[in-house]
C-alpha cells in the first residue's frame, strides 16, 4: 500500500507539473469575478493583505530557489491572519485536490471554477474536511489559515493563487478579485516593493500590472542591473559623486534661493505619463525624487521635480541609498561602498549587502546581519555599529527581529527576542555608551515601527495577538503607552503630530487626517480627490506638504497641508 501511495503521489506530481498549459481562448479573462478569501473587514483583529503577487523584492532574492517554479516571481497573494481564521472559496467550483502536489505546506486545497480557472489555498492549518469532487459555493468556508513556518507565531498567513486548470499558468489575482485594493495595500504589506530593473525601471511597478508566469519557464527577472541591489552585488568602482557630471545634484538642495509660490488646497500634479513610484523628499522639502529611466537613451538615475513649481523631471543623482541629509550614499554589496558626496571620500563596510541606518549626525551607522535560513521566530540577528570609516562593533543579538533605527546619537531602537525560546518580542532601546537595554513594550510582533523625528515617541501596531495587545500604539521613551483609536497608514508630520489615512474600505477617495499626541485629538486635513496606490505617499521633512502616487493616473501629486 505504501508503494502504491508513493506511486500515486508521483503520478500526481507529474500530471500537475508537466500537463499542457491551456491557451488564452480557453481561459476566462479577469473581470473581478471572484471574492476575497477571508471574511469581514481587514484590521489587526481579523486579517491584512501581506505580500503581493509578482516581482516583489522578497521573491527576487529567492528567484533561483523558492520561486524558481514561477519564473522567479511570487505567484500568489498572501493574506496575514491568525492561525485558525476561516478561509472561504473565492468563487463557485469543484474541489479537485486536497493536499495535492503543489507545495504551500502544511496543507493545501485546489478548487476548479470552470472557464479554465482554478484557485489554490496554501499554508492551511489542517487538512481541509472536503473530498475531491465536492461542489462549493463562493463564500463557503473551505479551510483554516495556517503558518508556512509551522509555528502559528512566525508567519501565519494564507497563500492564494489563481491558475489555469492545467496548473501550468499563474495569474495576478488582483484583476480577478473584486476588492478595494488601493485601501488594502495601505497596511500590512511585507516585501511590498517591487524589484527594479535599472535598464527598464518602469516595468512591473504597479500591483495590478504584474506579469503572468508559467511553471518552469525561464526567469522573468534575471536582471543584469537590479535595484535594490542584492547581497552578491559588486559596487561600481567609478561611483558616485561624478557619475553624472554637469547635473544639478546636491547643489539643488543646498541653494539659498527660495521659490515664491501660491499655496493651494487642491493637489498639484508633478509628473505625467504614469510616472513614478517610491517618491522621497529632498532635505529642504522642495524637490520630490524618484528612480526613473524615461526612455532607452536616458540614464537610470534619481530624477527630481519641484513640488513648488512643477516642470519636466531631471536626472539629479546616481541610484544609491542616501542618508537623510543627502551627504552620503551607499551602494550595497560585499563589501558595501559608502561615499561622501562632497569630496568623493570612500569607506567600505561588510553589511552583508543590506542598507544601513544613519544616526542623526550621519557620523555613525548601524545595520543587521541575519541568519538566512530557519524559522522566522528564531532567526538570530546581530546588530552592528560603526563610526563613519571606523571599525564595526557588534552591540546586540536578537532573535526574530533586529534593528529598527536610531532614537538619538547614542540610542538604538530594537525589536525581537533576547532568547529564541521566548514567546513575545520586545520593543526596546539600547544605550550604546552603557549597554543598557530598556523594554518599552512586548507582543508577539510589532509592525510598521516608526520613531518620531526627535526620538521621543515610537508608533507601531500589533496584529493577530491577544485582543488587548492588538491595535495601534504610541509609546514614549519614558514608558508611557497609549492605544490610539484609529488604524491605518501613518507618517510623522513633526515630533508631536502624525498624518494618517484610515483603513476603511469602500470610500471613493482617500482622506488625510492628523493626530496630535500632545492633545490626543484628531482632525481632517484634506481629501486627496483620489486614492493612494500601494501606500506610496510621504510627508515632507518640514511637514508642510504631502506627495502621493494617484491610483487614477499613476502620476505623482503634491498637496499643501493646512
Steps between C-alpha positions, in 0.01 A plus 500: 500500500783739582655439159165559333451827688852609406436415134171691499671802656766503229233458233320804644821702500566405139150594389509827694845603382509380142145541368440713190421865587158621393496754215363849556172429324420229756556729800252760625654851502512696827171674574499530881288184500633361829481604865756526779607178676450638852184633662419839648694829488878505539668609821740395777240261648399336170732500197725722290640480149857369522728436201373594157510287188786566263858618484529587870837572659462192720435274202791650308745406774376139470434496127734205437376296796159532667336681205681335212191295406311824429772661286643684801191692612267458800220326314223556755354745752574467871237594758628531858266372770497306825529122472154345485337794322235360262591495131217525247473406133549797270241363257270212418681185395596137556775375731761330282787455749538472878864503609606468140856518363524878485695586813386782731519277812378392744175452298342625179177491301421555131157598363416494128267789406444408137592720205860383532558649847590340832591639842753359748486566875838435660655484848176372651507401866349154452383273223176650364190291584400477134516222244606519140186556290319703769319807364560820697340844485663841506546606862479144636760414768750255349794508741694682771798733484828333601868593507768430240747468788279246684495710819190727487721779638762549226305554177129416528342576163298367209670463163243538219568424135288526187620256234383348180340161560807324357702655788761626253413870491476741794300821485496819703196463730444877534313554169296186568385588854253779574655699787616847603864421426622859541385499863602141571859574394528787752574276799652160568728447204830318515735491200262774384732658249572355159849429375628754249684427178734796451484443126119537510393622847142586397413138427283307749478772767125491570314222684246444222755486219718211614578233238349156473739208547535150360619206700869437444545769236814717479549765767301814433720711727857392438616863494852604414451817708247468781383741767495460794841341459543150636751349737719376216511836322836662437497881533631684198852627557428824311220601742349747601558875516595552135276233347290766327732792454328831429168411663363711786539226760547615856532865400124504449443414867753745643391808305398796713249612240138454609233479234190706554183306435129515562365260760203297388265264680471273196763248386753606237611247238879457487554236231332374184487182300437272798820570691635421765507280809680520837524880534727660758564858604816705485617630840372852424146370420505662156579209267341158456739230384436159347690234307430515129627444147234661280641369170781272380730797437459645852713398796354298784522750782318672782291758316361808668206732449419817691197470726461878494538571129452172309684446175653210310689265738877508467764242595671627814687223680636150446289206616603424858375502859543849645509616860223746600731797447613380156863543599592132463395220268517124540520229235426159654726208423786301642644724623251787494638829373431831677601823335509850644354706219672828581849369430463143373661345808416129516443250779428129482286294738411132519123536545414176315338703226239685705422867545607684815334732751670836544527677834356855518845651440573252215830420670398153620337209322313192622386186318393136541652174392238225514499123461377426146306186595291359781173583669428875486422495872846379591734644240796666666585859404818674601483879531813691401609862542794691351625854485525622142821341381550320831515138612160328539393383845233243578271656760203263534353162406126453453281220367208546264566871462783748469591865471220752447696826505662774708318702766795732563875497446554245779178294498376226266147362473480120473227242466513125558568244770800480728479120489357288215260305721319809632136534393484880465716752321629815666504856378803635684766767506875437511716772652836454331734661760367284785355200317172542692194352327158622604177331394226739387237244395448126445283309251515209257622746241513874433444632148560831320720629783556872449696725743411869516751746349634589847507139619268562795207291373465175308184398313431138402215256464438143616280258306363149561614490864278501808224757458638733770836512320357554149474848353701814439718631783724792585761449771738761639860436600386554858270200467166680458283289270188615320263294286371713213135496398565477126685261268658557162811615317698768682798736473647753743433866420717626786599376845143518635271450200422204275333514160297191415262340249240280671463136399134530400384313192258628239568874522514684164825679589768494767496771762787624715455543873730639765543361850658717771665295775527795735127574495383149410279644226444429130382723216436474128776662294402444137325284246753383241234478230637156407635189667865437580649208308686233701562727803723730291485830692742706708488812717770760430770552767358843589151351541344746254404270212431146391593319180296198390464261209147528365320179402301693240781600265813336658665842534651676800299780658589746775268661752560787741389412854300746713 
